[in-house]
Amino acid sequence: MRRALLLSVVLPWIVFSGPVPAQTQPPASETTKPAALVADQVFITSDRRLIAKGNVEAFQADIRLRAKSITFDQTDGALQIEGPIRIDQGGEITILADAAEMDRSLRDGILMGARMVFQQQLQLSSLQMSRTAGRYTQLYKTSVTSCHVCEDGRPPLWQIRAERVIHDQLEQQLYFEHAQLRVLDVPVFYFPAVRLPDPTLERSSGFLVPSTRTTSNLGTGAKIPYFFTLGPHKDLTLSPYLSPKTRTLDWRYRQAFHRGNIELNGAYTRDDLQPGEGRGYIFAEGNFHLRSGYRFEFDLKTVSDDGYIADYGLPDKDRLRSEISLTKAERASLIRARLINFKTLRDSEDQELIPSSIIDIFYQRRFFPNQIGGEARTTFELLGLNRSSDIQGNLTNANGRDQARFTADFDWRRNWIFAGGTELKWEIGAAADGFITYDDAFFSEYATRVTPRSALTLRRPMTRREASGATQHLEPILQLGWSNSSGDTTASEESDFVEFDQGNLLSLSRFPASDAREDGVALAYGFNWARFAPSGWQAAASIGQVIRQDADTRFTKSSGLSDTASDLLLAGQIKFNNELALSARGLLNDSINFSKAEVRGDWKRDDLSLTGSYLWLGSDPAEGRSSETSEVWVDGSYEISPSWKASANLRYDISDARATRAGLGLAYSNECVTVDLSVNRRYTSTTSVDPSTDFGFTISLNGFSVNNGSKQYRRSCRNS
């Protein structure tokens, strides 16, 4: 029969049971609580020795010790533990040993044949382990690895052999002396001394995983990042990148505040692509939750020249958008103020002729009047845009035109649902717009416009259940709308490109902004259909069209809205058991040709992820397309095995019969190592960027990082 005995003095062995992170140490009241000892036999001998034998277990706080026997000699305070010994601490640290001896202070001791395991991954095996000063654990003739170790004597994939390893419990650091990095037991590197964080440490200054990058423009180079902790709430990473053709210092600064955080990324470069010139970039972003529900955000981007982003593999952008915003969103109101700046990297655009500086102030409030029911909205907006050029604009070219717009809008809407489920919606409102235009030879400097509007919308949702258990939904829609825009002729700065889709089929103005509004009587109709099967697949389809009293020449040909009868809007989607999803939409004109068409597909399984899209746009000089545009994007990955994963991506221009971008990747990952190989090719060229090929290689030893977001698979040993 097992017995339990409280030993407040005999078992404070937690001082040698492994490192306790300083920030997670239990309070003193917990460490002084009596420990519970459970064993098959507990007795005291005549010479004042306490002996516990048989399935010995001891508990204190989150520490659990298991051993064959424990002997405590009261005369000299010696504690002897016979193994096999296992000490667990909160699932973070495990110590295994054959035997242990501790002195009276219980701050010094020796463990024989010891092994320390961090987070069930990184293990340190040694002939002897000693504990000194209640803080340092020393291991002699040590092997360190996170690989699965087989008992047949085969070496692990990698290991670090060291004469001595010291673990500092307080600093959570591992210090290696005379260390060798071995791959399959073959020495690769020798380090007289090296320091690494233990896996329980969340943040520590030190080197991060290095990587190599080879490009046709810059040659082969290495990037070696170093991480600096600057206190508990901020850090800095410096990453020198050196190759035969470039000397670059990348940097990243992060800081967390009580109400928000910021992150700054940048680089300074001297290279052979632009000799004698300093190059670089700065990207800064942050967000803060202010008092009274306000949210402040910024996203700033600047670059030294148009080709830097492509040369150094930064996110693929042909325009840089910087924005500072202040927003407050509540149930009944929205306030937003934004400052926006654009920098173009396109050869076809002149920086001085694009609206590079924009200010936008928006306020909207909802009301629910009890007397008439429904919902009322008031909207105020102020928008101004500026071009740096002073060239006068005209009817066909904006050139250096600057413009400011003020809009005041009021509308009221209400829904009624009748017997049988028919829904009627009535909307009525009016908008007043004021414009100030500078640097333009055609449009008046001051202009105003007033647009009253109204619309009636009918919907009749219907549902049918099939004998198989599937459910079908059908909803015909009909809307009669009217608007009357009166006032001065103004320049359209914000509504150059119009997308006709399900989202604006029932809008009284399908222009994307308030600088342009539709005018006259229009009839919109459409159908929505959906089917949901018990087996898990589902399908949906939509069709719609707009018929106007008069054609609107402000719409481009490919928008599908330029004639009295719009192109037929078609959209559909089908899903199979949350694995395969296909969606398509397009505009079908009266010649039974598509002016715009898009198809997207996603196929996701546990071992496969495939995403693709196809886009076709008809020629439209008003939208900057002198010929048809047809492109395909494909991006996918496949897990060849639990450890191997392949990936590929392609962007192909069907119109020009050539690829614009392509890439391949191969990754290997198990419980102890991650290897990532990649090759990417950019085929396009501009005056500032040449076609280039980019090779990447990264290898990291798992076990010293806190978290790894990807899945890890532990290999098993096979009997030969």
Summary of the structure (lengths in Angstrom):
residues: 720
radius of gyration: 35.1
end to end distance: 43.5
largest distance: 113.0
contacts: 2201
relative contact order: 0.06
helix: 4%
strand: 59%
